[in-house]
Amino acid sequence: MSILKHAARSRPSSSNTFVEAEIELRSRKFEEELKCMQETHKKKLNNEALLHAARSRYEVTILEHQEQLRVIRLEREKLMLE
């Protein structure tokens, strides 16, 4: 008798099949959404890295220009003293 009960319980009903299908669909949607969020996060990190690199290059350029101005001023002062 217990074998028959077990067999009856293990047989999926139409409502169980519907619930399982809905769970599977939600799971797929969740996975797609998660993948999309991960890609967006990766792009954001890449953009931040590019912005940081651009900022670093900008700061180096500013320092180089400041050094050039300092050299020009020193040369001008030297010429004025002569």
mmCIF file of the N, C-alpha and C atoms, coordinates in Angstrom:
data_MODEL
# 
_entry.id   MODEL 
# 
loop_
_atom_site.group_PDB 
_atom_site.id 
_atom_site.type_symbol 
_atom_site.label_atom_id 
_atom_site.label_alt_id 
_atom_site.label_comp_id 
_atom_site.label_asym_id 
_atom_site.label_entity_id 
_atom_site.label_seq_id 
_atom_site.pdbx_PDB_ins_code 
_atom_site.Cartn_x 
_atom_site.Cartn_y 
_atom_site.Cartn_z 
_atom_site.occupancy 
_atom_site.B_iso_or_equiv 
_atom_site.pdbx_formal_charge 
_atom_site.auth_seq_id 
_atom_site.auth_comp_id 
_atom_site.auth_asym_id 
_atom_site.auth_atom_id 
_atom_site.pdbx_PDB_model_num 
ATOM 1   N N  . MET A 1 1  ? 0.805  -1.192 0.000   1.00 0.00 ? 1  MET A N  1 
ATOM 2   C CA . MET A 1 1  ? 0.000  0.000  0.000   1.00 0.00 ? 1  MET A CA 1 
ATOM 3   C C  . MET A 1 1  ? 0.857  1.268  0.000   1.00 0.00 ? 1  MET A C  1 
ATOM 4   N N  . SER A 1 2  ? 1.939  1.269  0.765   1.00 0.00 ? 2  SER A N  1 
ATOM 5   C CA . SER A 1 2  ? 2.783  2.466  0.825   1.00 0.00 ? 2  SER A CA 1 
ATOM 6   C C  . SER A 1 2  ? 3.457  2.737  -0.515  1.00 0.00 ? 2  SER A C  1 
ATOM 7   N N  . ILE A 1 3  ? 3.714  1.706  -1.299  1.00 0.00 ? 3  ILE A N  1 
ATOM 8   C CA . ILE A 1 3  ? 4.298  1.896  -2.627  1.00 0.00 ? 3  ILE A CA 1 
ATOM 9   C C  . ILE A 1 3  ? 3.322  2.633  -3.529  1.00 0.00 ? 3  ILE A C  1 
ATOM 10  N N  . LEU A 1 4  ? 2.060  2.307  -3.447  1.00 0.00 ? 4  LEU A N  1 
ATOM 11  C CA . LEU A 1 4  ? 1.047  2.992  -4.252  1.00 0.00 ? 4  LEU A CA 1 
ATOM 12  C C  . LEU A 1 4  ? 0.907  4.454  -3.845  1.00 0.00 ? 4  LEU A C  1 
ATOM 13  N N  . LYS A 1 5  ? 0.954  4.712  -2.527  1.00 0.00 ? 5  LYS A N  1 
ATOM 14  C CA . LYS A 1 5  ? 0.865  6.100  -2.057  1.00 0.00 ? 5  LYS A CA 1 
ATOM 15  C C  . LYS A 1 5  ? 2.066  6.904  -2.558  1.00 0.00 ? 5  LYS A C  1 
ATOM 16  N N  . HIS A 1 6  ? 3.237  6.293  -2.484  1.00 0.00 ? 6  HIS A N  1 
ATOM 17  C CA . HIS A 1 6  ? 4.452  6.974  -2.943  1.00 0.00 ? 6  HIS A CA 1 
ATOM 18  C C  . HIS A 1 6  ? 4.369  7.259  -4.441  1.00 0.00 ? 6  HIS A C  1 
ATOM 19  N N  . ALA A 1 7  ? 3.896  6.305  -5.200  1.00 0.00 ? 7  ALA A N  1 
ATOM 20  C CA . ALA A 1 7  ? 3.761  6.483  -6.647  1.00 0.00 ? 7  ALA A CA 1 
ATOM 21  C C  . ALA A 1 7  ? 2.754  7.577  -6.957  1.00 0.00 ? 7  ALA A C  1 
ATOM 22  N N  . ALA A 1 8  ? 1.674  7.614  -6.194  1.00 0.00 ? 8  ALA A N  1 
ATOM 23  C CA . ALA A 1 8  ? 0.652  8.641  -6.422  1.00 0.00 ? 8  ALA A CA 1 
ATOM 24  C C  . ALA A 1 8  ? 1.199  10.028 -6.097  1.00 0.00 ? 8  ALA A C  1 
ATOM 25  N N  . ARG A 1 9  ? 2.019  10.112 -5.044  1.00 0.00 ? 9  ARG A N  1 
ATOM 26  C CA . ARG A 1 9  ? 2.582  11.408 -4.659  1.00 0.00 ? 9  ARG A CA 1 
ATOM 27  C C  . ARG A 1 9  ? 3.662  11.864 -5.633  1.00 0.00 ? 9  ARG A C  1 
ATOM 28  N N  . SER A 1 10 ? 4.431  10.941 -6.177  1.00 0.00 ? 10 SER A N  1 
ATOM 29  C CA . SER A 1 10 ? 5.536  11.324 -7.049  1.00 0.00 ? 10 SER A CA 1 
ATOM 30  C C  . SER A 1 10 ? 5.069  11.727 -8.441  1.00 0.00 ? 10 SER A C  1 
ATOM 31  N N  . ARG A 1 11 ? 3.851  11.335 -8.799  1.00 0.00 ? 11 ARG A N  1 
ATOM 32  C CA . ARG A 1 11 ? 3.305  11.702 -10.108 1.00 0.00 ? 11 ARG A CA 1 
ATOM 33  C C  . ARG A 1 11 ? 2.943  13.188 -10.089 1.00 0.00 ? 11 ARG A C  1 
ATOM 34  N N  . PRO A 1 12 ? 3.519  13.993 -10.970 1.00 0.00 ? 12 PRO A N  1 
ATOM 35  C CA . PRO A 1 12 ? 3.228  15.431 -10.941 1.00 0.00 ? 12 PRO A CA 1 
ATOM 36  C C  . PRO A 1 12 ? 1.811  15.716 -11.405 1.00 0.00 ? 12 PRO A C  1 
ATOM 37  N N  . SER A 1 13 ? 1.160  16.568 -10.660 1.00 0.00 ? 13 SER A N  1 
ATOM 38  C CA . SER A 1 13 ? -0.167 17.003 -11.086 1.00 0.00 ? 13 SER A CA 1 
ATOM 39  C C  . SER A 1 13 ? 0.008  18.189 -12.020 1.00 0.00 ? 13 SER A C  1 
ATOM 40  N N  . SER A 1 14 ? -1.060 18.568 -12.670 1.00 0.00 ? 14 SER A N  1 
ATOM 41  C CA . SER A 1 14 ? -0.962 19.690 -13.605 1.00 0.00 ? 14 SER A CA 1 
ATOM 42  C C  . SER A 1 14 ? -0.634 20.982 -12.872 1.00 0.00 ? 14 SER A C  1 
ATOM 43  N N  . SER A 1 15 ? -1.136 21.139 -11.632 1.00 0.00 ? 15 SER A N  1 
ATOM 44  C CA . SER A 1 15 ? -0.817 22.361 -10.882 1.00 0.00 ? 15 SER A CA 1 
ATOM 45  C C  . SER A 1 15 ? 0.650  22.371 -10.477 1.00 0.00 ? 15 SER A C  1 
ATOM 46  N N  . ASN A 1 16 ? 1.201  21.193 -10.110 1.00 0.00 ? 16 ASN A N  1 
ATOM 47  C CA . ASN A 1 16 ? 2.624  21.120 -9.777  1.00 0.00 ? 16 ASN A CA 1 
ATOM 48  C C  . ASN A 1 16 ? 3.475  21.449 -10.998 1.00 0.00 ? 16 ASN A C  1 
ATOM 49  N N  . THR A 1 17 ? 3.076  20.937 -12.141 1.00 0.00 ? 17 THR A N  1 
ATOM 50  C CA . THR A 1 17 ? 3.811  21.215 -13.371 1.00 0.00 ? 17 THR A CA 1 
ATOM 51  C C  . THR A 1 17 ? 3.788  22.705 -13.679 1.00 0.00 ? 17 THR A C  1 
ATOM 52  N N  . PHE A 1 18 ? 2.637  23.331 -13.485 1.00 0.00 ? 18 PHE A N  1 
ATOM 53  C CA . PHE A 1 18 ? 2.518  24.774 -13.714 1.00 0.00 ? 18 PHE A CA 1 
ATOM 54  C C  . PHE A 1 18 ? 3.423  25.541 -12.754 1.00 0.00 ? 18 PHE A C  1 
ATOM 55  N N  . VAL A 1 19 ? 3.408  25.149 -11.481 1.00 0.00 ? 19 VAL A N  1 
ATOM 56  C CA . VAL A 1 19 ? 4.245  25.820 -10.478 1.00 0.00 ? 19 VAL A CA 1 
ATOM 57  C C  . VAL A 1 19 ? 5.717  25.639 -10.821 1.00 0.00 ? 19 VAL A C  1 
ATOM 58  N N  . GLU A 1 20 ? 6.098  24.428 -11.190 1.00 0.00 ? 20 GLU A N  1 
ATOM 59  C CA . GLU A 1 20 ? 7.489  24.171 -11.556 1.00 0.00 ? 20 GLU A CA 1 
ATOM 60  C C  . GLU A 1 20 ? 7.898  24.987 -12.777 1.00 0.00 ? 20 GLU A C  1 
ATOM 61  N N  . ALA A 1 21 ? 7.004  25.081 -13.748 1.00 0.00 ? 21 ALA A N  1 
ATOM 62  C CA . ALA A 1 21 ? 7.301  25.878 -14.944 1.00 0.00 ? 21 ALA A CA 1 
ATOM 63  C C  . ALA A 1 21 ? 7.450  27.351 -14.583 1.00 0.00 ? 21 ALA A C  1 
ATOM 64  N N  . GLU A 1 22 ? 6.596  27.832 -13.684 1.00 0.00 ? 22 GLU A N  1 
ATOM 65  C CA . GLU A 1 22 ? 6.686  29.233 -13.262 1.00 0.00 ? 22 GLU A CA 1 
ATOM 66  C C  . GLU A 1 22 ? 7.983  29.489 -12.500 1.00 0.00 ? 22 GLU A C  1 
ATOM 67  N N  . ILE A 1 23 ? 8.362  28.546 -11.644 1.00 0.00 ? 23 ILE A N  1 
ATOM 68  C CA . ILE A 1 23 ? 9.622  28.673 -10.903 1.00 0.00 ? 23 ILE A CA 1 
ATOM 69  C C  . ILE A 1 23 ? 10.797 28.697 -11.870 1.00 0.00 ? 23 ILE A C  1 
ATOM 70  N N  . GLU A 1 24 ? 10.771 27.823 -12.862 1.00 0.00 ? 24 GLU A N  1 
ATOM 71  C CA . GLU A 1 24 ? 11.845 27.774 -13.866 1.00 0.00 ? 24 GLU A CA 1 
ATOM 72  C C  . GLU A 1 24 ? 11.922 29.086 -14.640 1.00 0.00 ? 24 GLU A C  1 
ATOM 73  N N  . LEU A 1 25 ? 10.769 29.613 -15.031 1.00 0.00 ? 25 LEU A N  1 
ATOM 74  C CA . LEU A 1 25 ? 10.729 30.872 -15.774 1.00 0.00 ? 25 LEU A CA 1 
ATOM 75  C C  . LEU A 1 25 ? 11.278 32.014 -14.932 1.00 0.00 ? 25 LEU A C  1 
ATOM 76  N N  . ARG A 1 26 ? 10.860 32.077 -13.678 1.00 0.00 ? 26 ARG A N  1 
ATOM 77  C CA . ARG A 1 26 ? 11.365 33.134 -12.784 1.00 0.00 ? 26 ARG A CA 1 
ATOM 78  C C  . ARG A 1 26 ? 12.864 32.993 -12.571 1.00 0.00 ? 26 ARG A C  1 
ATOM 79  N N  . SER A 1 27 ? 13.319 31.755 -12.457 1.00 0.00 ? 27 SER A N  1 
ATOM 80  C CA . SER A 1 27 ? 14.742 31.504 -12.268 1.00 0.00 ? 27 SER A CA 1 
ATOM 81  C C  . SER A 1 27 ? 15.536 31.992 -13.480 1.00 0.00 ? 27 SER A C  1 
ATOM 82  N N  . ARG A 1 28 ? 15.044 31.706 -14.667 1.00 0.00 ? 28 ARG A N  1 
ATOM 83  C CA . ARG A 1 28 ? 15.725 32.160 -15.888 1.00 0.00 ? 28 ARG A CA 1 
ATOM 84  C C  . ARG A 1 28 ? 15.736 33.682 -15.970 1.00 0.00 ? 28 ARG A C  1 
ATOM 85  N N  . LYS A 1 29 ? 14.580 34.293 -15.654 1.00 0.00 ? 29 LYS A N  1 
ATOM 86  C CA . LYS A 1 29 ? 14.512 35.759 -15.679 1.00 0.00 ? 29 LYS A CA 1 
ATOM 87  C C  . LYS A 1 29 ? 15.484 36.353 -14.669 1.00 0.00 ? 29 LYS A C  1 
ATOM 88  N N  . PHE A 1 30 ? 15.553 35.749 -13.477 1.00 0.00 ? 30 PHE A N  1 
ATOM 89  C CA . PHE A 1 30 ? 16.475 36.218 -12.452 1.00 0.00 ? 30 PHE A CA 1 
ATOM 90  C C  . PHE A 1 30 ? 17.915 36.103 -12.930 1.00 0.00 ? 30 PHE A C  1 
ATOM 91  N N  . GLU A 1 31 ? 18.256 34.961 -13.535 1.00 0.00 ? 31 GLU A N  1 
ATOM 92  C CA . GLU A 1 31 ? 19.615 34.766 -14.039 1.00 0.00 ? 31 GLU A CA 1 
ATOM 93  C C  . GLU A 1 31 ? 19.955 35.778 -15.128 1.00 0.00 ? 31 GLU A C  1 
ATOM 94  N N  . GLU A 1 32 ? 19.004 36.047 -16.023 1.00 0.00 ? 32 GLU A N  1 
ATOM 95  C CA . GLU A 1 32 ? 19.232 37.038 -17.082 1.00 0.00 ? 32 GLU A CA 1 
ATOM 96  C C  . GLU A 1 32 ? 19.424 38.430 -16.487 1.00 0.00 ? 32 GLU A C  1 
ATOM 97  N N  . GLU A 1 33 ? 18.587 38.757 -15.503 1.00 0.00 ? 33 GLU A N  1 
ATOM 98  C CA . GLU A 1 33 ? 18.686 40.064 -14.857 1.00 0.00 ? 33 GLU A CA 1 
ATOM 99  C C  . GLU A 1 33 ? 20.016 40.199 -14.121 1.00 0.00 ? 33 GLU A C  1 
ATOM 100 N N  . LEU A 1 34 ? 20.416 39.144 -13.433 1.00 0.00 ? 34 LEU A N  1 
ATOM 101 C CA . LEU A 1 34 ? 21.683 39.150 -12.712 1.00 0.00 ? 34 LEU A CA 1 
ATOM 102 C C  . LEU A 1 34 ? 22.849 39.309 -13.680 1.00 0.00 ? 34 LEU A C  1 
ATOM 103 N N  . LYS A 1 35 ? 22.811 38.601 -14.797 1.00 0.00 ? 35 LYS A N  1 
ATOM 104 C CA . LYS A 1 35 ? 23.866 38.701 -15.808 1.00 0.00 ? 35 LYS A CA 1 
ATOM 105 C C  . LYS A 1 35 ? 23.939 40.122 -16.359 1.00 0.00 ? 35 LYS A C  1 
ATOM 106 N N  . CYS A 1 36 ? 22.783 40.716 -16.624 1.00 0.00 ? 36 CYS A N  1 
ATOM 107 C CA . CYS A 1 36 ? 22.726 42.091 -17.126 1.00 0.00 ? 36 CYS A CA 1 
ATOM 108 C C  . CYS A 1 36 ? 23.318 43.060 -16.103 1.00 0.00 ? 36 CYS A C  1 
ATOM 109 N N  . MET A 1 37 ? 22.983 42.861 -14.831 1.00 0.00 ? 37 MET A N  1 
ATOM 110 C CA . MET A 1 37 ? 23.511 43.727 -13.776 1.00 0.00 ? 37 MET A CA 1 
ATOM 111 C C  . MET A 1 37 ? 25.026 43.578 -13.665 1.00 0.00 ? 37 MET A C  1 
ATOM 112 N N  . GLN A 1 38 ? 25.525 42.349 -13.788 1.00 0.00 ? 38 GLN A N  1 
ATOM 113 C CA . GLN A 1 38 ? 26.965 42.115 -13.714 1.00 0.00 ? 38 GLN A CA 1 
ATOM 114 C C  . GLN A 1 38 ? 27.684 42.788 -14.881 1.00 0.00 ? 38 GLN A C  1 
ATOM 115 N N  . GLU A 1 39 ? 27.106 42.708 -16.075 1.00 0.00 ? 39 GLU A N  1 
ATOM 116 C CA . GLU A 1 39 ? 27.705 43.361 -17.241 1.00 0.00 ? 39 GLU A CA 1 
ATOM 117 C C  . GLU A 1 39 ? 27.710 44.875 -17.073 1.00 0.00 ? 39 GLU A C  1 
ATOM 118 N N  . THR A 1 40 ? 26.615 45.421 -16.552 1.00 0.00 ? 40 THR A N  1 
ATOM 119 C CA . THR A 1 40 ? 26.536 46.863 -16.309 1.00 0.00 ? 40 THR A CA 1 
ATOM 120 C C  . THR A 1 40 ? 27.587 47.285 -15.295 1.00 0.00 ? 40 THR A C  1 
ATOM 121 N N  . HIS A 1 41 ? 27.746 46.489 -14.242 1.00 0.00 ? 41 HIS A N  1 
ATOM 122 C CA . HIS A 1 41 ? 28.748 46.794 -13.215 1.00 0.00 ? 41 HIS A CA 1 
ATOM 123 C C  . HIS A 1 41 ? 30.158 46.748 -13.807 1.00 0.00 ? 41 HIS A C  1 
ATOM 124 N N  . LYS A 1 42 ? 30.409 45.752 -14.652 1.00 0.00 ? 42 LYS A N  1 
ATOM 125 C CA . LYS A 1 42 ? 31.721 45.625 -15.290 1.00 0.00 ? 42 LYS A CA 1 
ATOM 126 C C  . LYS A 1 42 ? 32.006 46.832 -16.178 1.00 0.00 ? 42 LYS A C  1 
ATOM 127 N N  . LYS A 1 43 ? 30.993 47.273 -16.952 1.00 0.00 ? 43 LYS A N  1 
ATOM 128 C CA . LYS A 1 43 ? 31.166 48.456 -17.802 1.00 0.00 ? 43 LYS A CA 1 
ATOM 129 C C  . LYS A 1 43 ? 31.438 49.692 -16.957 1.00 0.00 ? 43 LYS A C  1 
ATOM 130 N N  . LYS A 1 44 ? 30.731 49.802 -15.836 1.00 0.00 ? 44 LYS A N  1 
ATOM 131 C CA . LYS A 1 44 ? 30.930 50.944 -14.941 1.00 0.00 ? 44 LYS A CA 1 
ATOM 132 C C  . LYS A 1 44 ? 32.359 50.952 -14.401 1.00 0.00 ? 44 LYS A C  1 
ATOM 133 N N  . LEU A 1 45 ? 32.848 49.781 -13.994 1.00 0.00 ? 45 LEU A N  1 
ATOM 134 C CA . LEU A 1 45 ? 34.221 49.696 -13.493 1.00 0.00 ? 45 LEU A CA 1 
ATOM 135 C C  . LEU A 1 45 ? 35.226 50.059 -14.584 1.00 0.00 ? 45 LEU A C  1 
ATOM 136 N N  . ASN A 1 46 ? 34.971 49.600 -15.809 1.00 0.00 ? 46 ASN A N  1 
ATOM 137 C CA . ASN A 1 46 ? 35.856 49.940 -16.925 1.00 0.00 ? 46 ASN A CA 1 
ATOM 138 C C  . ASN A 1 46 ? 35.851 51.440 -17.178 1.00 0.00 ? 46 ASN A C  1 
ATOM 139 N N  . ASN A 1 47 ? 34.663 52.051 -17.137 1.00 0.00 ? 47 ASN A N  1 
ATOM 140 C CA . ASN A 1 47 ? 34.567 53.500 -17.334 1.00 0.00 ? 47 ASN A CA 1 
ATOM 141 C C  . ASN A 1 47 ? 35.295 54.253 -16.232 1.00 0.00 ? 47 ASN A C  1 
ATOM 142 N N  . GLU A 1 48 ? 35.162 53.780 -14.994 1.00 0.00 ? 48 GLU A N  1 
ATOM 143 C CA . GLU A 1 48 ? 35.866 54.422 -13.885 1.00 0.00 ? 48 GLU A CA 1 
ATOM 144 C C  . GLU A 1 48 ? 37.372 54.306 -14.073 1.00 0.00 ? 48 GLU A C  1 
ATOM 145 N N  . ALA A 1 49 ? 37.834 53.160 -14.548 1.00 0.00 ? 49 ALA A N  1 
ATOM 146 C CA . ALA A 1 49 ? 39.268 52.978 -14.788 1.00 0.00 ? 49 ALA A CA 1 
ATOM 147 C C  . ALA A 1 49 ? 39.747 53.925 -15.885 1.00 0.00 ? 49 ALA A C  1 
ATOM 148 N N  . LEU A 1 50 ? 38.951 54.068 -16.943 1.00 0.00 ? 50 LEU A N  1 
ATOM 149 C CA . LEU A 1 50 ? 39.313 54.992 -18.025 1.00 0.00 ? 50 LEU A CA 1 
ATOM 150 C C  . LEU A 1 50 ? 39.343 56.432 -17.528 1.00 0.00 ? 50 LEU A C  1 
ATOM 151 N N  . LEU A 1 51 ? 38.356 56.807 -16.718 1.00 0.00 ? 51 LEU A N  1 
ATOM 152 C CA . LEU A 1 51 ? 38.334 58.162 -16.162 1.00 0.00 ? 51 LEU A CA 1 
ATOM 153 C C  . LEU A 1 51 ? 39.535 58.408 -15.260 1.00 0.00 ? 51 LEU A C  1 
ATOM 154 N N  . HIS A 1 52 ? 39.894 57.417 -14.465 1.00 0.00 ? 52 HIS A N  1 
ATOM 155 C CA . HIS A 1 52 ? 41.055 57.551 -13.582 1.00 0.00 ? 52 HIS A CA 1 
ATOM 156 C C  . HIS A 1 52 ? 42.335 57.717 -14.403 1.00 0.00 ? 52 HIS A C  1 
ATOM 157 N N  . ALA A 1 53 ? 42.468 56.932 -15.452 1.00 0.00 ? 53 ALA A N  1 
ATOM 158 C CA . ALA A 1 53 ? 43.653 57.037 -16.315 1.00 0.00 ? 53 ALA A CA 1 
ATOM 159 C C  . ALA A 1 53 ? 43.709 58.405 -16.988 1.00 0.00 ? 53 ALA A C  1 
ATOM 160 N N  . ALA A 1 54 ? 42.568 58.890 -17.462 1.00 0.00 ? 54 ALA A N  1 
ATOM 161 C CA . ALA A 1 54 ? 42.531 60.209 -18.105 1.00 0.00 ? 54 ALA A CA 1 
ATOM 162 C C  . ALA A 1 54 ? 42.887 61.294 -17.101 1.00 0.00 ? 54 ALA A C  1 
ATOM 163 N N  . ARG A 1 55 ? 42.375 61.173 -15.894 1.00 0.00 ? 55 ARG A N  1 
ATOM 164 C CA . ARG A 1 55 ? 42.680 62.165 -14.846 1.00 0.00 ? 55 ARG A CA 1 
ATOM 165 C C  . ARG A 1 55 ? 44.174 62.146 -14.527 1.00 0.00 ? 55 ARG A C  1 
ATOM 166 N N  . SER A 1 56 ? 44.755 60.971 -14.455 1.00 0.00 ? 56 SER A N  1 
ATOM 167 C CA . SER A 1 56 ? 46.191 60.857 -14.176 1.00 0.00 ? 56 SER A CA 1 
ATOM 168 C C  . SER A 1 56 ? 47.015 61.509 -15.282 1.00 0.00 ? 56 SER A C  1 
ATOM 169 N N  . ARG A 1 57 ? 46.640 61.254 -16.543 1.00 0.00 ? 57 ARG A N  1 
ATOM 170 C CA . ARG A 1 57 ? 47.356 61.884 -17.663 1.00 0.00 ? 57 ARG A CA 1 
ATOM 171 C C  . ARG A 1 57 ? 47.217 63.400 -17.606 1.00 0.00 ? 57 ARG A C  1 
ATOM 172 N N  . TYR A 1 58 ? 46.027 63.879 -17.260 1.00 0.00 ? 58 TYR A N  1 
ATOM 173 C CA . TYR A 1 58 ? 45.782 65.317 -17.142 1.00 0.00 ? 58 TYR A CA 1 
ATOM 174 C C  . TYR A 1 58 ? 46.682 65.921 -16.065 1.00 0.00 ? 58 TYR A C  1 
ATOM 175 N N  . GLU A 1 59 ? 46.776 65.254 -14.921 1.00 0.00 ? 59 GLU A N  1 
ATOM 176 C CA . GLU A 1 59 ? 47.619 65.758 -13.833 1.00 0.00 ? 59 GLU A CA 1 
ATOM 177 C C  . GLU A 1 59 ? 49.088 65.772 -14.237 1.00 0.00 ? 59 GLU A C  1 
ATOM 178 N N  . VAL A 1 60 ? 49.542 64.760 -14.956 1.00 0.00 ? 60 VAL A N  1 
ATOM 179 C CA . VAL A 1 60 ? 50.931 64.726 -15.430 1.00 0.00 ? 60 VAL A CA 1 
ATOM 180 C C  . VAL A 1 60 ? 51.179 65.884 -16.389 1.00 0.00 ? 60 VAL A C  1 
ATOM 181 N N  . THR A 1 61 ? 50.236 66.136 -17.284 1.00 0.00 ? 61 THR A N  1 
ATOM 182 C CA . THR A 1 61 ? 50.367 67.245 -18.238 1.00 0.00 ? 61 THR A CA 1 
ATOM 183 C C  . THR A 1 61 ? 50.441 68.575 -17.506 1.00 0.00 ? 61 THR A C  1 
ATOM 184 N N  . ILE A 1 62 ? 49.600 68.759 -16.504 1.00 0.00 ? 62 ILE A N  1 
ATOM 185 C CA . ILE A 1 62 ? 49.624 69.998 -15.710 1.00 0.00 ? 62 ILE A CA 1 
ATOM 186 C C  . ILE A 1 62 ? 50.983 70.166 -15.041 1.00 0.00 ? 62 ILE A C  1 
ATOM 187 N N  . LEU A 1 63 ? 51.505 69.108 -14.454 1.00 0.00 ? 63 LEU A N  1 
ATOM 188 C CA . LEU A 1 63 ? 52.815 69.186 -13.796 1.00 0.00 ? 63 LEU A CA 1 
ATOM 189 C C  . LEU A 1 63 ? 53.917 69.518 -14.802 1.00 0.00 ? 63 LEU A C  1 
ATOM 190 N N  . GLU A 1 64 ? 53.850 68.923 -15.980 1.00 0.00 ? 64 GLU A N  1 
ATOM 191 C CA . GLU A 1 64 ? 54.844 69.229 -17.018 1.00 0.00 ? 64 GLU A CA 1 
ATOM 192 C C  . GLU A 1 64 ? 54.764 70.695 -17.425 1.00 0.00 ? 64 GLU A C  1 
ATOM 193 N N  . HIS A 1 65 ? 53.561 71.208 -17.595 1.00 0.00 ? 65 HIS A N  1 
ATOM 194 C CA . HIS A 1 65 ? 53.398 72.618 -17.977 1.00 0.00 ? 65 HIS A CA 1 
ATOM 195 C C  . HIS A 1 65 ? 53.880 73.548 -16.871 1.00 0.00 ? 65 HIS A C  1 
ATOM 196 N N  . GLN A 1 66 ? 53.612 73.192 -15.631 1.00 0.00 ? 66 GLN A N  1 
ATOM 197 C CA . GLN A 1 66 ? 54.100 74.003 -14.517 1.00 0.00 ? 66 GLN A CA 1 
ATOM 198 C C  . GLN A 1 66 ? 55.629 74.029 -14.498 1.00 0.00 ? 66 GLN A C  1 
ATOM 199 N N  . GLU A 1 67 ? 56.236 72.887 -14.771 1.00 0.00 ? 67 GLU A N  1 
ATOM 200 C CA . GLU A 1 67 ? 57.701 72.828 -14.810 1.00 0.00 ? 67 GLU A CA 1 
ATOM 201 C C  . GLU A 1 67 ? 58.241 73.676 -15.959 1.00 0.00 ? 67 GLU A C  1 
ATOM 202 N N  . GLN A 1 68 ? 57.594 73.619 -17.116 1.00 0.00 ? 68 GLN A N  1 
ATOM 203 C CA . GLN A 1 68 ? 58.017 74.442 -18.251 1.00 0.00 ? 68 GLN A CA 1 
ATOM 204 C C  . GLN A 1 68 ? 57.903 75.926 -17.919 1.00 0.00 ? 68 GLN A C  1 
ATOM 205 N N  . LEU A 1 69 ? 56.817 76.319 -17.263 1.00 0.00 ? 69 LEU A N  1 
ATOM 206 C CA . LEU A 1 69 ? 56.663 77.720 -16.860 1.00 0.00 ? 69 LEU A CA 1 
ATOM 207 C C  . LEU A 1 69 ? 57.747 78.133 -15.871 1.00 0.00 ? 69 LEU A C  1 
ATOM 208 N N  . ARG A 1 70 ? 58.082 77.256 -14.954 1.00 0.00 ? 70 ARG A N  1 
ATOM 209 C CA . ARG A 1 70 ? 59.134 77.561 -13.975 1.00 0.00 ? 70 ARG A CA 1 
ATOM 210 C C  . ARG A 1 70 ? 60.466 77.780 -14.683 1.00 0.00 ? 70 ARG A C  1 
ATOM 211 N N  . VAL A 1 71 ? 60.777 76.929 -15.658 1.00 0.00 ? 71 VAL A N  1 
ATOM 212 C CA . VAL A 1 71 ? 62.028 77.069 -16.411 1.00 0.00 ? 71 VAL A CA 1 
ATOM 213 C C  . VAL A 1 71 ? 62.022 78.380 -17.195 1.00 0.00 ? 71 VAL A C  1 
ATOM 214 N N  . ILE A 1 72 ? 60.913 78.714 -17.825 1.00 0.00 ? 72 ILE A N  1 
ATOM 215 C CA . ILE A 1 72 ? 60.809 79.970 -18.590 1.00 0.00 ? 72 ILE A CA 1 
ATOM 216 C C  . ILE A 1 72 ? 61.008 81.163 -17.671 1.00 0.00 ? 72 ILE A C  1 
ATOM 217 N N  . ARG A 1 73 ? 60.406 81.149 -16.498 1.00 0.00 ? 73 ARG A N  1 
ATOM 218 C CA . ARG A 1 73 ? 60.561 82.259 -15.540 1.00 0.00 ? 73 ARG A CA 1 
ATOM 219 C C  . ARG A 1 73 ? 62.005 82.390 -15.081 1.00 0.00 ? 73 ARG A C  1 
ATOM 220 N N  . LEU A 1 74 ? 62.637 81.245 -14.818 1.00 0.00 ? 74 LEU A N  1 
ATOM 221 C CA . LEU A 1 74 ? 64.040 81.293 -14.394 1.00 0.00 ? 74 LEU A CA 1 
ATOM 222 C C  . LEU A 1 74 ? 64.925 81.862 -15.501 1.00 0.00 ? 74 LEU A C  1 
ATOM 223 N N  . GLU A 1 75 ? 64.672 81.457 -16.740 1.00 0.00 ? 75 GLU A N  1 
ATOM 224 C CA . GLU A 1 75 ? 65.451 81.991 -17.863 1.00 0.00 ? 75 GLU A CA 1 
ATOM 225 C C  . GLU A 1 75 ? 65.208 83.484 -18.027 1.00 0.00 ? 75 GLU A C  1 
ATOM 226 N N  . ARG A 1 76 ? 63.968 83.915 -17.844 1.00 0.00 ? 76 ARG A N  1 
ATOM 227 C CA . ARG A 1 76 ? 63.644 85.337 -17.957 1.00 0.00 ? 76 ARG A CA 1 
ATOM 228 C C  . ARG A 1 76 ? 64.366 86.136 -16.865 1.00 0.00 ? 76 ARG A C  1 
ATOM 229 N N  . GLU A 1 77 ? 64.335 85.618 -15.638 1.00 0.00 ? 77 GLU A N  1 
ATOM 230 C CA . GLU A 1 77 ? 65.032 86.295 -14.537 1.00 0.00 ? 77 GLU A CA 1 
ATOM 231 C C  . GLU A 1 77 ? 66.532 86.357 -14.816 1.00 0.00 ? 77 GLU A C  1 
ATOM 232 N N  . LYS A 1 78 ? 67.072 85.290 -15.361 1.00 0.00 ? 78 LYS A N  1 
ATOM 233 C CA . LYS A 1 78 ? 68.504 85.248 -15.668 1.00 0.00 ? 78 LYS A CA 1 
ATOM 234 C C  . LYS A 1 78 ? 68.844 86.314 -16.711 1.00 0.00 ? 78 LYS A C  1 
ATOM 235 N N  . LEU A 1 79 ? 67.994 86.447 -17.742 1.00 0.00 ? 79 LEU A N  1 
ATOM 236 C CA . LEU A 1 79 ? 68.225 87.460 -18.775 1.00 0.00 ? 79 LEU A CA 1 
ATOM 237 C C  . LEU A 1 79 ? 68.112 88.869 -18.199 1.00 0.00 ? 79 LEU A C  1 
ATOM 238 N N  . MET A 1 80 ? 67.189 89.083 -17.285 1.00 0.00 ? 80 MET A N  1 
ATOM 239 C CA . MET A 1 80 ? 67.014 90.403 -16.684 1.00 0.00 ? 80 MET A CA 1 
ATOM 240 C C  . MET A 1 80 ? 68.205 90.780 -15.814 1.00 0.00 ? 80 MET A C  1 
ATOM 241 N N  . LEU A 1 81 ? 68.830 89.806 -15.198 1.00 0.00 ? 81 LEU A N  1 
ATOM 242 C CA . LEU A 1 81 ? 69.977 90.082 -14.336 1.00 0.00 ? 81 LEU A CA 1 
ATOM 243 C C  . LEU A 1 81 ? 71.239 90.367 -15.151 1.00 0.00 ? 81 LEU A C  1 
ATOM 244 N N  . GLU A 1 82 ? 71.292 89.932 -16.357 1.00 0.00 ? 82 GLU A N  1 
ATOM 245 C CA . GLU A 1 82 ? 72.492 90.145 -17.179 1.00 0.00 ? 82 GLU A CA 1 
ATOM 246 C C  . GLU A 1 82 ? 72.596 91.538 -17.700 1.00 0.00 ? 82 GLU A C  1 
# 
